[in-house]
Amino acid sequence: MTMLYRLDAPSGTVARTFGAAAGDDPWAGGYAAPGRFAPVITAGREAVAGPRPPRTPRRMVPRLWGVPPPPSAHDPTRLVSHVAKADSPFWIGNLRNSEFRCLVPATCFIEWGAGTDVEGRRERYAITCTDQPIMALAGVWKDSEVPSFALLTCPANPRLKGLGRARMPVILRGDEAQQCWLRSEWRAAEALLKPAPDDSLHARLLDDFA
């Protein structure tokens, strides 16, 4: 699973990229990891009481990466950072309601490869999108004690499988896909849960990302 990504742009730049209001989001750029706050883009309907209006401005808000687990997990400290089964009872209620879906901006995500370097450490790769300097990863949010989100995943494409990965984050390429994820009914949104084409991604070996 992707356990690190970078968003190397300040909140104002990210908000403009996705046509959202940045509000007071303090993001200045850097790494995101489970258990830390990072910006997400919502359709802006989560704060609207009563019947949902057909159109609301997108909002950029900070949320914790990692959702508190269900009681059946018996360990409330182990946050759920990824969604592998979209039809899980824990997720499906939120996913069927478009206001709970969000875009997670990233300039790259970090994957550990199957190989090792000369010092015996696992290889690490930064994966970028060739046509989107700031890509949108598919996310879903929940509210409990802390506002939080998780990333949607799908089977890895051949490029990432070649690095030793079984799954990858869902990348929403282009405004049409992003709009669909934020606003469409679930059947249309669910069709987006598929791997990005090989030629849309670039993998760069990292020597150090401390």
C-alpha positions in Angstrom: 0.0 0.0 0.0 1.1 3.6 -0.6 2.2 4.9 2.7 3.7 8.2 1.7 3.0 10.8 -0.9 4.2 14.3 -1.6 2.3 17.5 -2.3 5.0 20.0 -3.3 2.8 23.0 -3.7 1.3 25.5 -1.2 -2.4 25.5 -0.4 -3.2 28.5 -2.7 -1.7 26.8 -5.7 -3.4 23.5 -5.0 -6.8 25.2 -4.6 -6.4 27.1 -7.8 -5.5 23.9 -9.7 -8.7 22.3 -8.6 -10.9 25.3 -8.7 -11.5 25.2 -4.9 -11.6 27.8 -2.1 -8.5 27.3 0.0 -10.0 28.8 3.2 -7.5 28.7 6.1 -5.7 25.5 5.0 -2.1 26.0 6.2 -0.4 23.5 3.9 3.0 24.7 2.6 4.1 21.6 0.8 5.9 18.4 1.8 5.2 14.7 2.7 1.9 13.2 3.7 1.7 10.0 5.8 -1.0 8.1 7.7 -1.7 9.8 11.0 -0.9 13.3 9.6 -3.1 16.0 8.2 -3.1 16.8 4.5 -5.4 18.8 2.2 -8.4 17.2 0.4 -10.8 18.7 -2.1 -14.5 18.2 -1.5 -17.6 19.2 -3.5 -18.4 21.7 -0.8 -21.7 20.1 0.1 -20.7 18.6 3.5 -21.5 21.9 5.2 -24.9 22.5 3.5 -27.9 21.6 5.7 -31.2 20.3 4.3 -31.7 19.4 0.6 -28.5 19.3 -1.4 -28.2 22.1 -4.0 -27.2 21.1 -7.5 -24.0 23.0 -7.5 -21.7 24.2 -4.7 -18.1 25.6 -4.9 -15.4 23.1 -4.2 -13.6 23.4 -0.8 -10.1 22.6 0.2 -9.9 21.4 3.8 -7.2 19.7 6.0 -8.1 16.1 7.1 -6.2 13.4 8.9 -5.0 10.6 6.6 -6.4 7.5 8.3 -10.0 6.8 9.5 -10.7 5.3 12.9 -11.5 1.5 12.4 -14.8 -0.2 13.1 -15.3 -1.7 16.6 -14.8 -5.2 15.2 -11.1 -4.3 14.6 -10.6 -4.3 18.4 -7.8 -1.7 18.1 -8.9 1.9 17.8 -5.3 3.1 17.3 -4.9 1.3 13.9 -6.2 3.9 11.5 -7.6 2.7 8.2 -5.7 4.6 5.5 -6.8 2.7 2.3 -10.0 1.3 0.8 -9.3 -2.0 -1.0 -12.9 -3.2 -1.1 -15.3 -0.5 -2.1 -18.3 -2.7 -1.4 -17.3 -3.2 2.3 -20.1 -2.3 4.7 -17.7 0.0 6.5 -17.3 2.1 3.3 -20.2 1.6 1.0 -22.6 4.0 2.8 -20.1 6.9 2.4 -19.1 6.0 -1.2 -22.7 5.8 -2.4 -23.2 9.4 -1.2 -21.1 11.7 -3.4 -20.6 14.4 -0.8 -18.3 12.0 1.1 -16.0 11.4 -1.8 -13.0 13.7 -2.2 -9.9 14.4 -4.3 -6.5 14.0 -2.6 -4.0 16.2 -4.3 -0.4 14.8 -4.8 2.6 15.6 -6.9 3.9 12.0 -6.5 3.3 8.9 -4.4 6.0 6.8 -3.0 6.2 3.0 -3.5 8.6 0.5 -2.2 9.9 -1.9 -4.9 10.7 -5.6 -4.7 14.5 -5.0 -5.2 17.2 -3.8 -2.9 20.0 -1.3 -3.2 23.7 -1.9 -2.6 23.2 -1.4 1.1 20.4 -4.0 1.3 17.6 -1.5 1.6 14.4 -1.8 -0.4 14.2 0.3 -3.5 11.9 3.3 -3.3 10.2 5.0 -6.2 8.5 8.3 -6.7 5.6 7.9 -9.1 4.4 11.0 -10.9 1.7 11.6 -13.5 3.1 12.6 -16.9 0.3 15.0 -17.8 -0.7 16.4 -14.4 1.9 18.1 -12.2 -0.6 17.9 -9.3 -2.6 14.7 -9.7 -5.9 13.9 -8.0 -6.1 10.6 -6.0 -9.6 9.3 -5.2 -10.5 9.6 -1.6 -13.4 9.2 0.8 -13.9 11.0 4.1 -15.6 10.2 7.4 -16.2 12.4 10.5 -15.7 11.0 14.0 -13.6 12.6 16.7 -11.2 13.9 14.0 -12.1 14.7 10.4 -10.3 12.0 8.4 -10.0 10.4 4.9 -8.7 7.3 3.2 -7.4 6.6 -0.3 -9.1 4.3 -2.8 -6.9 1.6 -4.3 -7.2 -0.7 -7.3 -5.1 -3.5 -8.8 -1.6 -2.2 -9.9 -1.0 -1.6 -13.6 1.8 -3.5 -15.3 4.4 -0.8 -14.6 3.8 -0.9 -10.9 3.5 -4.7 -10.9 7.0 -4.7 -12.4 8.2 -2.9 -9.3 6.6 -5.6 -7.1 3.3 -3.8 -6.2 0.0 -5.6 -6.1 -2.2 -2.4 -5.7 -2.0 1.3 -6.4 -4.0 4.4 -5.6 -6.8 5.4 -8.0 -5.7 8.4 -10.1 -8.5 10.6 -11.4 -7.1 11.9 -14.7 -8.7 15.1 -16.0 -11.6 17.3 -14.8 -14.3 15.1 -16.2 -13.2 12.1 -14.0 -12.7 14.4 -11.0 -16.2 15.9 -11.4 -17.7 12.4 -11.7 -16.0 11.3 -8.5 -17.2 14.3 -6.6 -20.8 14.6 -7.9 -22.0 11.5 -9.8 -24.1 8.6 -8.6 -22.1 5.6 -7.4 -22.4 3.4 -10.5 -20.6 6.0 -12.6 -18.0 6.8 -9.8 -17.3 3.1 -9.2 -16.3 2.7 -12.9 -13.3 5.1 -12.2 -11.7 2.5 -9.8 -9.2 1.2 -12.3 -5.5 1.4 -12.7 -4.0 4.4 -14.6 -2.4 3.5 -18.0 1.3 2.7 -17.9 2.2 5.6 -20.2 0.5 8.1 -17.9 3.0 7.4 -15.1 6.7 7.9 -14.5 8.7 6.0 -11.9 11.9 7.6 -10.5 14.2 5.7 -8.2 14.8 7.6 -4.9 18.1 7.5 -3.1 16.8 9.3 -0.1 13.6 11.0 0.9 14.2 11.6 4.6 
